[in-house]
Amino acid sequence: MTQLATRKDFDQYMIPTYSPASFIPVKGIGSRVVDQQGKEYIDFAGGIAVNALGHANAKLKQALNQQAESLWHIGNGYSNEPVLNLAKQLVESTFADKVFFCNSGAEANEAALKLARKYGNDHHGAAKNEIVAFNNGFHGRTLFTVSAGGQPKYSQDFAPLPAGIHHVAFNDLETAKATIGANTCAVIVEPIQGEGGVIPADPNFLQGLRALCDEHDALLIFDEVQTGVGRTGHLYAYMDYGVQPDLLSTAKALGGGFPIAAMLTTDKFAGALSVGSHGTTYGGNPLAAAVASAVLQEINQPDFLQGVKDRRQQYLSQLNEINKKRQVFKEIRGLGLLIGCELNDAHRGQAKLISTLAAEQGVLMLIAGPDVIRFAPALNIPEQDIDTGLSRFAAALDLYLNKE
């Protein structure tokens, strides 16, 4: 009989890049998760904005099982029906003309940054290679994307880093204007900084970046890894803002829990990545593409997207009431079902402790830095689960306040 895995096994066998919770989830249905001891949790974390349709969604299971009976993997020397169908869905639903598929948000951003540099080199020469990014941004963990991210804590130990990347303040158009110039090949930005604290971009900031990129023939890259596929109440956040990027990265919710990512772009720029210039073994895998296609079919519907906005109002109403009684949050912000609650000065640095206490009370939470509690639940989370989970969260806050 196989011995039950424990948290100690992580310390014994796993490279310590994470510090997971003491309990181990073993089953999930909808927006509820059960651990090895049978304890149930309401899931407000959503696998870090991944499980857009919750756990073990019936339509996603059906899509996966059907595809598993036919073709699992074929390699990029051939195409396959699921990936072509998925590409068509994305193109018909967005600004894009062409799609490149890969496996993670970091890979999608890596592809976008490589395309931008190659386009700049092809059309303007080798000097057009500079990238403008933003402080507190997050774009992945490859060496290139972690360098583009504006959080030195994630990159400083891996020097020397790729050169030609300039960081400026988020939502500061004047500083961006002073930095973007003739040698800028790309500007990469999150419409909502997720890991950086759930901070939405100002509409005039994104509009200004669009104008600056047009002026200097630089590519505007929207990192929608966390905001994409219905998270904001639109299929993609650029639709909220009315600002069209040149390239867009999408991952997380695209597969609903199955690893897949994509870079979207227009015909004008797609040709920069010609045959052999970029690639991936697993990108466009038939299993992943079949699941992602089912995700889009479910989410990209007016009633579903309206449901995201309705659930947001339910969260905001109750979070404001919770805060009114406890006075712990300075600000509650975000769009759709990406919500950040910033702790006020009296409770700075305590987000991790609060999330740990929340788990003890039976609700899974995220943080976005040491001062922000982050909510990224399933987009179809039942209203009753929101009520129950927020009640448990309130109890966790009471425990926290009583421990002070």
C-alpha positions as CSV (number, residue, x, y, z in Angstrom):
1,M,0.0,0.0,0.0
2,T,1.3,3.4,-1.0
3,Q,2.2,5.6,2.0
4,L,0.2,8.9,2.3
5,A,2.3,11.8,1.1
6,T,2.8,14.5,3.7
7,R,4.1,18.1,3.9
8,K,7.4,16.8,5.2
9,D,7.9,15.1,1.8
10,F,8.0,18.5,0.2
11,D,11.0,19.4,2.4
12,Q,12.7,16.1,1.7
13,Y,12.2,15.8,-2.1
14,M,11.4,19.2,-3.6
15,I,13.7,22.1,-4.4
16,P,12.6,24.8,-1.9
17,T,11.4,27.4,-4.4
18,Y,8.0,27.4,-2.6
19,S,6.8,27.4,1.0
20,P,3.4,25.6,0.7
21,A,0.7,25.3,3.3
22,S,0.9,22.6,6.0
23,F,-2.2,20.9,4.6
24,I,-2.5,19.1,1.2
25,P,-5.6,19.5,-0.9
26,V,-6.7,16.3,-2.6
27,K,-10.0,17.0,-4.2
28,G,-11.9,20.0,-5.6
29,I,-15.4,20.4,-6.9
30,G,-16.6,23.8,-8.1
31,S,-15.3,26.4,-5.6
32,R,-14.7,24.0,-2.8
33,V,-11.5,22.1,-2.0
34,V,-11.0,19.2,0.5
35,D,-7.7,18.3,2.1
36,Q,-6.3,14.9,3.2
37,Q,-8.0,15.2,6.6
38,G,-11.4,15.8,5.0
39,K,-11.5,19.5,5.9
40,E,-13.3,21.7,3.4
41,Y,-12.3,25.1,2.1
42,I,-13.9,27.8,0.0
43,D,-11.5,28.6,-2.8
44,F,-11.0,32.3,-3.2
45,A,-7.6,31.8,-4.7
46,G,-8.6,30.0,-7.9
47,G,-5.2,28.5,-8.4
48,I,-3.8,32.0,-8.7
49,A,-6.6,33.1,-11.2
50,V,-6.3,29.9,-13.1
51,N,-9.4,27.9,-12.2
52,A,-11.8,30.2,-14.0
53,L,-14.6,27.6,-14.0
54,G,-13.7,26.1,-10.7
55,H,-12.5,22.6,-10.0
56,A,-13.5,19.5,-12.0
57,N,-15.8,21.4,-14.3
58,A,-18.0,18.9,-16.2
59,K,-17.6,20.5,-19.6
60,L,-13.8,20.7,-19.3
61,K,-13.6,17.1,-18.2
62,Q,-15.7,16.1,-21.2
63,A,-13.5,18.0,-23.6
64,L,-10.3,16.5,-22.0
65,N,-11.6,13.0,-22.0
66,Q,-12.8,13.1,-25.6
67,Q,-9.5,14.4,-26.8
68,A,-7.6,11.9,-24.7
69,E,-9.3,9.2,-26.7
70,S,-7.9,10.4,-30.0
71,L,-4.6,12.5,-30.0
72,W,-2.5,13.5,-27.1
73,H,0.6,15.0,-28.7
74,I,2.0,15.3,-32.2
75,G,4.7,18.0,-32.1
76,N,5.0,21.2,-34.0
77,G,6.1,19.5,-37.3
78,Y,2.3,19.0,-37.8
79,S,-0.8,20.8,-36.9
80,N,-3.9,19.5,-35.2
81,E,-7.6,20.2,-35.2
82,P,-8.1,21.4,-31.6
83,V,-5.3,24.0,-31.8
84,L,-6.6,25.4,-35.2
85,N,-10.1,25.6,-33.7
86,L,-8.8,27.4,-30.6
87,A,-6.8,29.9,-32.7
88,K,-9.9,30.7,-34.8
89,Q,-11.9,31.3,-31.6
90,L,-9.2,33.7,-30.2
91,V,-8.8,35.6,-33.5
92,E,-12.6,36.0,-34.0
93,S,-13.0,37.2,-30.4
94,T,-10.2,39.7,-30.2
95,F,-8.1,42.3,-32.1
96,A,-5.7,39.6,-33.2
97,D,-5.1,38.1,-36.6
98,K,-2.5,35.5,-35.6
99,V,-1.8,33.3,-32.5
100,F,1.3,31.6,-31.1
101,F,0.7,28.9,-28.5
102,C,3.0,27.9,-25.6
103,N,2.7,26.6,-22.1
104,S,2.8,29.4,-19.6
105,G,2.5,33.1,-19.1
106,A,6.2,33.6,-18.9
107,E,6.6,31.8,-22.2
108,A,4.0,34.0,-23.9
109,N,5.7,37.1,-22.6
110,E,9.1,35.8,-23.7
111,A,7.7,35.2,-27.2
112,A,6.2,38.8,-27.3
113,L,9.5,40.4,-26.2
114,K,11.5,38.3,-28.7
115,L,9.1,39.3,-31.5
116,A,9.3,42.9,-30.6
117,R,13.1,42.9,-30.7
118,K,13.2,41.0,-33.9
119,Y,10.6,43.4,-35.5
120,G,12.7,46.4,-34.4
121,N,15.9,44.9,-35.7
122,D,14.3,43.9,-39.0
123,H,12.6,47.2,-39.7
124,H,14.9,49.8,-38.0
125,G,18.3,48.1,-37.3
126,A,20.1,46.7,-34.3
127,A,19.9,49.9,-32.2
128,K,16.1,49.5,-31.8
129,N,16.1,47.0,-29.0
130,E,15.2,48.8,-25.9
131,I,12.2,47.8,-23.8
132,V,10.2,49.9,-21.4
133,A,8.5,48.2,-18.5
134,F,7.1,49.4,-15.1
135,N,8.1,49.3,-11.5
136,N,6.3,46.5,-9.5
137,G,5.3,44.8,-12.7
138,F,5.5,41.0,-13.0
139,H,5.9,39.1,-16.3
140,G,7.2,35.7,-15.4
141,R,10.3,33.9,-14.2
142,T,12.5,33.3,-17.2
143,L,15.6,35.4,-17.3
144,F,14.2,37.7,-19.9
145,T,10.7,38.1,-18.3
146,V,12.0,38.4,-14.8
147,S,14.3,41.2,-16.0
148,A,11.3,42.9,-17.6
149,G,9.4,42.6,-14.4
150,G,9.8,45.6,-12.1
151,Q,10.6,43.8,-8.9
152,P,14.3,43.5,-8.2
153,K,13.7,40.9,-5.5
154,Y,12.9,38.4,-8.2
155,S,15.8,39.2,-10.5
156,Q,18.8,40.6,-8.6
157,D,20.3,37.2,-7.7
158,F,20.5,36.1,-11.3
159,A,22.7,38.8,-12.7
160,P,24.0,39.6,-15.3
161,L,20.5,40.3,-16.6
162,P,19.5,41.0,-20.2
163,A,20.3,44.6,-21.0
164,G,18.3,47.4,-22.6
165,I,15.3,47.2,-20.3
166,H,14.2,50.4,-18.6
167,H,11.7,50.6,-15.7
168,V,9.6,53.6,-14.9
169,A,6.7,54.3,-12.5
170,F,3.4,52.7,-13.2
171,N,0.6,55.1,-14.1
172,D,3.1,57.9,-14.6
173,L,2.7,59.0,-18.2
174,E,5.1,61.9,-18.1
175,T,8.0,59.6,-16.9
176,A,7.1,57.1,-19.6
177,K,7.1,59.9,-22.2
178,A,10.6,60.9,-21.2
179,T,11.8,57.3,-21.5
180,I,10.2,56.0,-24.7
181,G,12.2,57.0,-27.7
182,A,13.6,56.2,-31.1
183,N,15.4,53.1,-29.8
184,T,12.4,51.7,-28.0
185,C,11.1,48.5,-29.6
186,A,8.5,47.6,-27.1
187,V,6.5,48.8,-24.0
188,I,5.2,45.9,-21.8
189,V,2.5,46.6,-19.3
190,E,-0.2,44.9,-17.2
191,P,-3.6,46.6,-17.5
192,I,-3.9,45.6,-13.8
193,Q,-0.7,45.0,-11.9
194,G,-1.5,41.7,-10.2
195,E,1.5,40.5,-8.2
196,G,2.4,44.2,-7.7
197,G,-0.7,44.8,-5.6
198,V,-3.8,44.6,-7.8
199,I,-3.4,48.1,-9.1
200,P,-5.5,49.1,-12.2
201,A,-3.9,51.2,-14.8
202,D,-5.5,54.7,-15.3
203,P,-7.3,54.8,-18.7
204,N,-5.3,57.9,-19.8
205,F,-2.1,56.1,-18.9
206,L,-2.8,53.2,-21.3
207,Q,-4.1,55.6,-24.0
208,G,-0.9,57.7,-23.6
209,L,1.3,54.6,-24.0
210,R,-0.6,53.7,-27.2
211,A,0.0,57.1,-28.6
212,L,3.7,57.0,-27.6
213,C,4.2,53.6,-29.2
214,D,2.5,54.8,-32.4
215,E,4.8,57.9,-32.4
216,H,8.0,55.9,-32.0
217,D,7.0,52.7,-33.9
218,A,7.3,50.6,-30.8
219,L,5.1,47.6,-30.0
220,L,2.6,47.9,-27.2
221,I,2.5,44.6,-25.3
222,F,-0.4,44.0,-22.8
223,D,0.4,41.3,-20.3
224,E,-3.0,39.8,-19.7
225,V,-1.9,36.6,-18.1
226,Q,-3.8,37.3,-15.0
227,T,-6.5,39.7,-16.3
228,G,-7.5,37.7,-19.4
229,V,-10.3,35.3,-20.2
230,G,-13.2,36.9,-18.4
231,R,-11.4,38.0,-15.1
232,T,-12.4,41.6,-15.4
233,G,-15.9,41.1,-16.8
234,H,-14.7,41.4,-20.4
235,L,-13.0,38.6,-22.3
236,Y,-9.8,40.7,-22.0
237,A,-9.0,43.8,-20.0
238,Y,-8.0,45.9,-23.0
239,M,-11.7,45.8,-23.9
240,D,-12.5,47.5,-20.6
241,Y,-10.1,50.3,-21.5
242,G,-10.7,50.6,-25.2
243,V,-7.0,50.5,-25.9
244,Q,-5.8,48.0,-28.5
245,P,-2.3,46.5,-28.0
246,D,-0.1,45.2,-30.7
247,L,0.7,42.0,-28.8
248,L,-1.2,40.3,-25.9
249,S,-0.1,37.5,-23.7
250,T,-2.7,35.2,-22.2
251,A,-2.4,32.1,-19.9
252,K,-3.8,31.1,-16.5
253,A,-7.6,31.0,-17.0
254,L,-7.2,30.1,-20.7
255,G,-6.8,26.5,-19.8
256,G,-9.0,26.5,-16.7
257,G,-6.3,24.5,-14.9
258,F,-4.7,22.8,-17.9
259,P,-1.4,24.4,-18.8
260,I,-1.6,26.5,-21.9
261,A,-0.7,30.0,-23.0
262,A,-0.8,32.2,-26.1
263,M,0.6,35.3,-27.6
264,L,-1.8,37.2,-29.8
265,T,-0.8,39.7,-32.5
266,T,-1.8,41.2,-35.8
267,D,-0.7,40.4,-39.3
268,K,1.6,43.5,-39.3
269,F,3.8,42.0,-36.6
270,A,3.3,38.2,-36.9
271,G,5.7,37.8,-39.8
272,A,8.6,38.8,-37.6
273,L,8.6,35.3,-36.2
274,S,9.3,33.3,-39.4
275,V,9.8,29.5,-39.6
276,G,12.5,28.4,-37.2
277,S,12.8,31.8,-35.4
278,H,10.9,30.6,-32.3
279,G,9.2,27.5,-31.1
280,T,8.1,25.1,-28.3
281,T,7.7,21.4,-28.0
282,Y,4.4,21.3,-26.2
283,G,2.9,24.5,-27.4
284,G,-0.4,23.9,-29.2
285,N,-0.8,20.5,-27.6
286,P,-4.1,18.9,-28.6
287,L,-5.2,18.1,-25.0
288,A,-4.5,21.6,-23.8
289,A,-6.1,23.2,-26.9
290,A,-9.3,21.1,-26.5
291,V,-9.7,22.2,-22.9
292,A,-9.0,25.8,-23.7
293,S,-11.5,25.8,-26.5
294,A,-14.2,24.6,-24.0
295,V,-13.2,27.3,-21.6
296,L,-13.7,30.0,-24.2
297,Q,-17.0,28.6,-25.3
298,E,-18.3,28.8,-21.7
299,I,-16.8,32.2,-20.7
300,N,-17.1,34.2,-23.9
301,Q,-20.8,34.7,-23.5
302,P,-22.6,38.0,-22.5
303,D,-24.6,36.4,-19.7
304,F,-21.4,34.7,-18.2
305,L,-19.4,37.9,-18.3
306,Q,-22.3,39.9,-16.8
307,G,-22.2,37.3,-14.0
308,V,-18.6,38.2,-13.3
309,K,-19.6,41.8,-12.8
310,D,-22.6,40.8,-10.6
311,R,-20.4,38.7,-8.4
312,R,-17.9,41.5,-8.0
313,Q,-20.7,43.7,-6.6
314,Q,-21.5,40.9,-4.1
315,Y,-17.9,40.8,-3.0
316,L,-17.5,44.6,-2.7
317,S,-20.7,45.0,-0.7
318,Q,-19.6,42.4,1.8
319,L,-15.9,43.4,1.9
320,N,-16.9,47.0,2.6
321,E,-19.2,45.9,5.4
322,I,-16.5,43.7,6.9
323,N,-14.0,46.6,6.8
324,K,-16.5,49.0,8.2
325,K,-16.6,46.9,11.4
326,R,-12.9,46.1,11.6
327,Q,-11.1,49.0,9.9
328,V,-8.2,47.0,8.5
329,F,-8.2,48.0,4.8
330,K,-7.0,51.3,3.3
331,E,-8.4,50.5,-0.1
332,I,-10.4,47.8,-2.0
333,R,-9.6,47.9,-5.7
334,G,-9.4,46.0,-8.9
335,L,-11.7,45.0,-11.7
336,G,-14.2,42.1,-12.0
337,L,-13.1,39.2,-9.9
338,L,-9.6,40.3,-9.4
339,I,-9.9,42.2,-6.1
340,G,-7.1,43.6,-3.9
341,C,-7.6,44.7,-0.3
342,E,-4.7,46.9,0.8
343,L,-4.0,46.8,4.5
344,N,-3.9,50.2,6.3
345,D,-0.7,51.4,8.0
346,A,-1.6,49.8,11.3
347,H,-1.5,46.4,9.7
348,R,1.2,46.7,7.1
349,G,3.1,43.5,6.4
350,Q,0.5,41.2,7.8
351,A,-1.2,39.9,4.6
352,K,0.5,36.5,4.8
353,L,-0.5,36.0,8.4
354,I,-4.1,36.9,7.6
355,S,-4.2,34.5,4.7
356,T,-2.9,31.7,7.0
357,L,-5.6,32.4,9.5
358,A,-8.1,32.4,6.7
359,A,-7.1,28.9,5.7
360,E,-7.5,27.8,9.3
361,Q,-11.1,29.1,9.1
362,G,-11.7,27.2,5.9
363,V,-11.1,29.7,3.1
364,L,-8.2,29.8,0.6
365,M,-6.8,33.3,-0.1
366,L,-4.0,34.9,-2.1
367,I,-1.7,37.8,-1.3
368,A,-0.1,40.4,-3.6
369,G,2.9,41.5,-1.7
370,P,3.0,41.9,2.1
371,D,0.3,44.4,2.3
372,V,-2.5,43.2,0.0
373,I,-5.0,40.4,0.3
374,R,-6.0,39.2,-3.2
375,F,-9.2,37.5,-4.4
376,A,-9.2,35.6,-7.7
377,P,-12.0,33.0,-7.4
378,A,-13.7,31.0,-10.0
379,L,-15.6,33.3,-12.3
380,N,-18.7,31.1,-11.8
381,I,-18.4,30.8,-8.0
382,P,-21.9,30.3,-6.5
383,E,-23.3,33.2,-4.5
384,Q,-23.6,30.9,-1.5
385,D,-19.9,30.1,-1.6
386,I,-19.1,33.9,-1.7
387,D,-21.3,34.4,1.4
388,T,-19.8,31.4,3.3
389,G,-16.2,32.2,2.3
390,L,-16.5,35.9,3.3
391,S,-18.0,34.9,6.6
392,R,-15.0,32.7,7.2
393,F,-12.7,35.5,6.1
394,A,-14.3,37.8,8.6
395,A,-13.8,35.3,11.3
396,A,-10.1,35.1,10.4
397,L,-9.8,38.9,10.6
398,D,-11.3,38.7,14.1
399,L,-8.8,36.1,15.1
400,Y,-6.0,38.3,13.7
401,L,-7.3,41.4,15.5
402,N,-7.6,39.5,18.8
403,K,-4.1,38.2,18.6
404,E,-2.6,41.7,18.3
